[in-house]
Amino acid sequence: MESLGLYLNELRFVKPVLDGEAIKQMGVAPGPLIGKILNGVLKAKLDGEVHTLEEEVALARKLAKGL
């Protein structure tokens, strides 16, 4: 039940600052890759691996090159 409470009270509100438009401006073509990058950034944010917009952008660039 603690996990459910954590999700309901905190985690469901966590969202990346970065959005699809910003990723397109990095040169990524519109399409499913943008969603994969955003999901990777969200996962990293939930795991506490990124905290700032700059860290999100750096991770998005890294993911774009690796996918």
C-alpha positions as protocol buffer text, in pm:
chain_id: "A"
residue {
  index: 1
  type: MET
  ca { x: 0 y: 0 z: 0 }
}
residue {
  index: 2
  type: GLU
  ca { x: 292 y: 238 z: 57 }
}
residue {
  index: 3
  type: SER
  ca { x: 383 y: 215 z: -312 }
}
residue {
  index: 4
  type: LEU
  ca { x: 30 y: 305 z: -411 }
}
residue {
  index: 5
  type: GLY
  ca { x: 31 y: 603 z: -177 }
}
residue {
  index: 6
  type: LEU
  ca { x: 367 y: 720 z: -309 }
}
residue {
  index: 7
  type: TYR
  ca { x: 238 y: 701 z: -664 }
}
residue {
  index: 8
  type: LEU
  ca { x: -93 y: 872 z: -589 }
}
residue {
  index: 9
  type: ASN
  ca { x: 60 y: 1149 z: -379 }
}
residue {
  index: 10
  type: GLU
  ca { x: 388 y: 1219 z: -557 }
}
residue {
  index: 11
  type: LEU
  ca { x: 509 y: 1019 z: -855 }
}
residue {
  index: 12
  type: ARG
  ca { x: 210 y: 1067 z: -1082 }
}
residue {
  index: 13
  type: PHE
  ca { x: 280 y: 1442 z: -1083 }
}
residue {
  index: 14
  type: VAL
  ca { x: 644 y: 1406 z: -1192 }
}
residue {
  index: 15
  type: LYS
  ca { x: 687 y: 1524 z: -1550 }
}
residue {
  index: 16
  type: PRO
  ca { x: 993 y: 1622 z: -1753 }
}
residue {
  index: 17
  type: VAL
  ca { x: 1037 y: 1992 z: -1816 }
}
residue {
  index: 18
  type: LEU
  ca { x: 1156 y: 1898 z: -2164 }
}
residue {
  index: 19
  type: ASP
  ca { x: 885 y: 1846 z: -2425 }
}
residue {
  index: 20
  type: GLY
  ca { x: 854 y: 1710 z: -2776 }
}
residue {
  index: 21
  type: GLU
  ca { x: 900 y: 2051 z: -2936 }
}
residue {
  index: 22
  type: ALA
  ca { x: 1233 y: 2096 z: -2760 }
}
residue {
  index: 23
  type: ILE
  ca { x: 1344 y: 1754 z: -2878 }
}
residue {
  index: 24
  type: LYS
  ca { x: 1246 y: 1839 z: -3237 }
}
residue {
  index: 25
  type: GLN
  ca { x: 1456 y: 2156 z: -3206 }
}
residue {
  index: 26
  type: MET
  ca { x: 1752 y: 1928 z: -3125 }
}
residue {
  index: 27
  type: GLY
  ca { x: 1713 y: 1784 z: -3474 }
}
residue {
  index: 28
  type: VAL
  ca { x: 1509 y: 1473 z: -3395 }
}
residue {
  index: 29
  type: ALA
  ca { x: 1247 y: 1407 z: -3661 }
}
residue {
  index: 30
  type: PRO
  ca { x: 882 y: 1391 z: -3550 }
}
residue {
  index: 31
  type: GLY
  ca { x: 779 y: 1036 z: -3475 }
}
residue {
  index: 32
  type: PRO
  ca { x: 795 y: 756 z: -3219 }
}
residue {
  index: 33
  type: LEU
  ca { x: 1158 y: 832 z: -3131 }
}
residue {
  index: 34
  type: ILE
  ca { x: 1047 y: 1150 z: -2953 }
}
residue {
  index: 35
  type: GLY
  ca { x: 818 y: 947 z: -2728 }
}
residue {
  index: 36
  type: LYS
  ca { x: 1097 y: 700 z: -2652 }
}
residue {
  index: 37
  type: ILE
  ca { x: 1328 y: 986 z: -2557 }
}
residue {
  index: 38
  type: LEU
  ca { x: 1063 y: 1149 z: -2337 }
}
residue {
  index: 39
  type: ASN
  ca { x: 994 y: 815 z: -2166 }
}
residue {
  index: 40
  type: GLY
  ca { x: 1367 y: 774 z: -2100 }
}
residue {
  index: 41
  type: VAL
  ca { x: 1387 y: 1122 z: -1950 }
}
residue {
  index: 42
  type: LEU
  ca { x: 1079 y: 1057 z: -1735 }
}
residue {
  index: 43
  type: LYS
  ca { x: 1223 y: 728 z: -1608 }
}
residue {
  index: 44
  type: ALA
  ca { x: 1551 y: 901 z: -1519 }
}
residue {
  index: 45
  type: LYS
  ca { x: 1361 y: 1179 z: -1342 }
}
residue {
  index: 46
  type: LEU
  ca { x: 1157 y: 928 z: -1140 }
}
residue {
  index: 47
  type: ASP
  ca { x: 1477 y: 741 z: -1052 }
}
residue {
  index: 48
  type: GLY
  ca { x: 1639 y: 1064 z: -933 }
}
residue {
  index: 49
  type: GLU
  ca { x: 1905 y: 1058 z: -1205 }
}
residue {
  index: 50
  type: VAL
  ca { x: 1815 y: 1399 z: -1352 }
}
residue {
  index: 51
  type: HIS
  ca { x: 1699 y: 1708 z: -1166 }
}
residue {
  index: 52
  type: THR
  ca { x: 1742 y: 2010 z: -1392 }
}
residue {
  index: 53
  type: LEU
  ca { x: 1641 y: 2106 z: -1743 }
}
residue {
  index: 54
  type: GLU
  ca { x: 2007 y: 2099 z: -1843 }
}
residue {
  index: 55
  type: GLU
  ca { x: 2038 y: 1739 z: -1722 }
}
residue {
  index: 56
  type: GLU
  ca { x: 1720 y: 1646 z: -1910 }
}
residue {
  index: 57
  type: VAL
  ca { x: 1856 y: 1800 z: -2230 }
}
residue {
  index: 58
  type: ALA
  ca { x: 2190 y: 1621 z: -2194 }
}
residue {
  index: 59
  type: LEU
  ca { x: 2014 y: 1289 z: -2139 }
}
residue {
  index: 60
  type: ALA
  ca { x: 1778 y: 1350 z: -2432 }
}
residue {
  index: 61
  type: ARG
  ca { x: 2076 y: 1416 z: -2660 }
}
residue {
  index: 62
  type: LYS
  ca { x: 2246 y: 1098 z: -2538 }
}
residue {
  index: 63
  type: LEU
  ca { x: 1928 y: 893 z: -2589 }
}
residue {
  index: 64
  type: ALA
  ca { x: 1872 y: 1040 z: -2936 }
}
residue {
  index: 65
  type: LYS
  ca { x: 2220 y: 925 z: -3043 }
}
residue {
  index: 66
  type: GLY
  ca { x: 2174 y: 580 z: -2891 }
}
residue {
  index: 67
  type: LEU
  ca { x: 1828 y: 497 z: -3029 }
}
